[in-house]
Amino acid sequence: MNFHQHNFTAMASPCKFFLQGDSALLQQACLKAQAEVQRIEQKFSRYREISLLQTINNNAGIKATPIDAETAALLNYADLCYQQSEGLFDITSGILRKVWNFKSKTSPNKTDIQALLPLIDWPSIHWDQNEVFLPKKSMEIDFGGFGKEYAADKAAEIFQSMGIHHGLVDLGGDIRIIGDKVDESGWDIGIRDPKQPQQAISQITLHNGAMATSGNYERFMKVNDQHYCHILKAKTGWPVNHWASVTILAPQCLVAGSLATLTMLAEQAGLSWLKEQDVPFLLINVNGNQHSSF
């Protein structure tokens, strides 16, 4: 059976679908799945002034914003992540990007970080199935912690609904399996070496489910030999610095990605916490030591 690959860019990431099946159907399905990924990006991007997310943020401290069932479900999921992580995973912490510019090669002023911390306050947000209100002026929410993984799952659903049973979705390294290869040999997925991201440090064969990786090598800067990565702690405003890479396998990409980010945020406590979740993982700390349950 023919292999078909479809490449595009979305969510600031290289994206691809790799499929087996009838070529005419696959091409049609790829365009539909790509459109779904781009719909999610346009709706929830923090970089688009006309997105629903930006409308919610622009209304902070002013008025509630009407929302639909999809947005309410994502807010419910964000609340679950907040509760499960005891406040480590907080979608209001995206405001910290106002002081953390990883292209600047300079770390922010401690006073500037402290000034933003009162705006990081997920429990203060009011929402239900119909509307959401951010009570403090300049407060923001940000779905960047799981938006790409959610989109990967939704793209896979598109393919499955169109009768495609063999393939995978890869959105910038967030993987969701649509179905095993025709010969049931599985899909070989490389896991990046955090010290040399262009190379694989490990490889795994997936027949179903999803895989997501969170790491300190994706966006970072070095200042006076100190490594600062883009994953920031909601309670302090400073980057995590224990794990170099966290890879998780789970039934859905959304779950895999959230668990990976939560483990990065939990730092030293992440290993014991992750063992309680009963999911396969590969953890690599900043010293290169590995912990794996694959």
N, C-alpha and C positions, 0 to 999 in steps of 0.2 A: 504494500500500500504506500502511496506517495507521501513524502514529507513536505510540509508547507511551512515556511517561516514568514512572519509579518512583523516588520520593524516600524516603530514610530517613537516620538518623544512626547512625554507628558509628565507633569509633576516634577519638572526639572531633572528627569531621569531618562536614560535609554530604556525603552520598553520593547518586548517582543512576545509574540505568540508562536509556539512551535507545535504543529499539529500533524495528525495523520488522518486521511479520509479522502472523500471526493473533492477534487480541486475546486470545482465551481461552488460547491456549498461552503468550503473553507474560506474562500475569498470573501464571499458575502458575509459570513459569520464574523470574520476578522474586522471588517469595517463596522459592523454593528457593535462588537465588543469594544473596539477603539472609541467609538462614539460614546459608549457608556462611561469609559474611563475619563474622557474629556468632559462629559457632563458633570461628573463628580468633582473634577478639578475646578470647573467654572463655578460650581455652586458653593464649594467650601474653601476655595483658595483665599489665603490672607493677602495675596499679592494683586488681586483684582478688585478694583473699587466697586464694581457692580455685583460682586458675589453676595450671596445671602449671608455668609460669615461676616463680611465687612459691614453689611447693613446692621447686623446684630451688634458689632463692635462700635459702629458709629452712633448707635442709639444708647450706648452705655451711659447711665446716670440721667437719661432723659425720658425714655419710654420703652415699653416692651415691644418686641418684634414678633409678628405672626410667623409661625413655623408649620411645617408639614410633618407627617408621620415619620418620614425618613430621618429628618433632623432630630426629632424628639427621641427616636431610637438611639441615635449616636450620642445624644446628651445622656441618656440613661446608661449607655455603655461607659461613657466617660465617668459617670458617677460610680459605677461598679469598680472601675480601675482605681479611682480615688479611695474607695472604701477598702478594697483588697490590698492596697499598698500603704494603708494608713497615712495617706496624704502625700506620698512621694510622687505619684503620678497625678499632676494637676494641670488641666488644659488651660488654666488662666496664666500659667508660667511663661507662655510665649512672649509676653510683654518684655521679658529680659533681653530679647534680641535688640531692643532699643539701645542697650549699652554694650552688648557683646557683638563686635564686628570682627569676624575671624579673618577678614582680609586686611585688617588694620595693623596686625602684628603688635598690637599694644593691648594690655589688659585694662579693663575699665577701672575707674575710681571706685573705691569701696563705698564712698558716700552716695554715688550715683546708683549703685546696686541697692543699697539700703532704702533709697527713696522709692524704689519700685516694689519692694516686698509687700507693702500693704495692699497693693493691687492684685497680688496673687492670693486668691481667696475663693476657691470653688464653692465652699459651703454657703457663701452669701448669695449665690445666684439663684434666682427663682425661675422655674420652668415647669410646664406641663405639656400636654399633647398639642396645645394650640399656640403657645407663645413662650418667649424667654426674655428675661430682663436681667441685665448686668447693673447692679445698683450703684457702682462707683464710676464717676466720670474718668475716662481714659482706660478703664478696665477692658480686657480683651479675652476672647477664647480663641483657641487654635487647635484644629484637628490634625495638625502635622504629625502628632504622635501615633496616629493609626489610620490616617486618610488613605495612604497609598495601599496599605494592606486591605482595607475595606474595598477599594476599587478592584484589587486583584480577585477577591472573592466574587464580586459582582460580575466581572468579566467572565469568570469561569461559569457562573450561572447562565450567562447568555449562551455560551457554547453548548452547555448541557441541554438547555431548553430547545436548541436547534438540532439536537440529535447527534452531536459530536462527542465521542466517547474516548478519544485518544489524543492527549496533548497536555501542554502546560502553559501557564501565564507567568511571565517574568516581568515585573515592574521594578526596574532598578535593583534587582537582587531579591525582591520579595516574591516568592514562588508559590503558586497554587496549582496543584495537579488537577487537570480536568479528568483524566483517566490514564491508565497504564498504556504503554506501547502495545501495538497489535500483537507482538510476539511475547508480551508479558515480561520483557527483560528489564523494564523500569527505565527511569530517566536519571542519568548521571549528572549530579549537581556538585560543582566545586564550591568549597568554603574558603573565602579569602584569608590569606596570611596577613594579620594586621600590621606586621612590620614590612611586608612587601605585598601591598594590596593587588598588584597585577598578577600575583601567583596564588595558587591554591595551597593551603596548608593541609587540607583534607578533602575527601570526596565521599559523597553518599549517594546511594541509589534509592530513588523514591518511586513507589508504585501508586500512592494515593496521598491525600492530605496536603499539607503546606509546610513551607520552611521560611523563616525570616531571621535576619541577622541584624544586630545593632552593634556598632563599633565606635571606637574613638579615633578612627583613621579617615572617616568620611569627610567631616569638616572640622578642622582644628587649626591651631596656630601654636608656635613655640615662641615664648618670650623668656629671655634669660635662662634658657635650657629647661623651662617648665612647659609641659605639654598641657594645653587647654583644649578640650573637645567641646562639641556643640550640645552635648546632653547636659542640661543644667538642672541643679537641684532646686526644687520649688521653695524649700525652707531657708536656704542660704543665698541663692542666686549664683552660686559658683559651680563649675563643672565637676562631674564625677571623675574619679582618677584611679579606680581599682581594676575594672575589667577593660581589656583592650578589645575583646570581641565576645559576643553572646549570640549563639545560634540555637534556635528552638524549632522543633517539629511539633505540629499540632494539626487537628482536623481542618481548621480554617486559618487562613493567612492573618486575619484580624487578631485571632487569639495568639498565634505564634509571635506576631510583631509586638503585641502588648506585653506579653511575658518577657520578651527580649529586652524591651525598654525598662520594664519594672526591675528586672535583674540588674541592669546597668545602674539604675538609680539606687538600688538597695546596697550596692557596693559589697563589702565583705559579707554581709548577711545574705546576699543573693543566692549563694550556693545552697545553704540549708533550706531557704525558702523555696527554691526551685525544686529541690528533691521532694518537697511536700506536694507539688503540683502534678507529679507523676507524668511528666512529658520527657521525651528524649532531648538531650541538650549537649552542646559543646561549648565550654567556657574557656577563655584564654585570658589570664590576667596580664597586667602591664609588664610583668617580668618574664612572660612567655610560658608560664606553667599552665598546663591543660587539665581540665576536669571534664570527663565525658561519660554519658550514659547511652551513647549510640550502640 
